[in-house]
Amino acid sequence: MKILYALSFMCGGIAQVWAENETNVMLSHMSTFSTLAELLAGIERTFSNPDWERMAHAQLHTLKMTTGMMAYKYMAKFEMLTGRTGFNEAALEDTFIQGLPQLILFKVYSQTSLPSGLDNWKTVIHNLDCLHKGFAELKQSIHLFWPNVTQMQTLATTPALDTPVPMDIDQSRSRPETHLLQLW
């Protein structure tokens, strides 16, 4: 009954066709599956990729934290692939570091000490990402309240509509330089 129940959840595409065939074989008492574990092994044999580990290796080596990607997304993708590779801790740490952008690596290597171990690298990258996001939000909020220098210069040199503007009749003549006294 457990096997028939499990097969009933295989819906859509080739999985449904396979499940219907296995259900018919079960009902005719000719099934090769006598336990749920044997059914799961049969599903694995039929639908899994025999080169799954090699594909995970390739995907993990090409995984990069791209511009705009949050650290938690990079780490989630990394974690998804690590379980399929069989890499040891040192290989995973090296692969994780190689996927980081140079700007982040520069920030990590600018610290007084480097993280040791994959978990510590993940913590440092997560913290740097949170700090970067916080700084971007702060910068945005400052720009909302304080115009930048070019906007202030434009506002200072633009006359108001009702203010008379003196005419500059003699633009060709050079003007005397004014020197400001520097106090510091």
URSUL-V349374 format. One record per pair of residues at least 6 apart in sequence whose ideal C-beta (glycine too) atoms are under 6 Angstrom apart, sorted by the first residue. I is the first residue (numbers start at 0). GAP is how many residues later the second one is. Records with the same first field share a line. If there is no record, write none. Layout:
# URSUL-V349374
I=GAP + GAP
This chain:
# URSUL-V349374
1=34
2=30 + 36
6=12 + 15 + 16
9=6 + 9
24=6
32=6 + 9
51=32
52=31
55=25 + 28 + 29
56=28
58=22
59=21 + 25 + 35
62=14 + 36
63=35
64=9 + 34 + 35 + 36
70=54 + 55 + 58
74=47
81=10
91=26
92=25
95=22 + 25
106=21
107=16
114=6 + 9
158=6
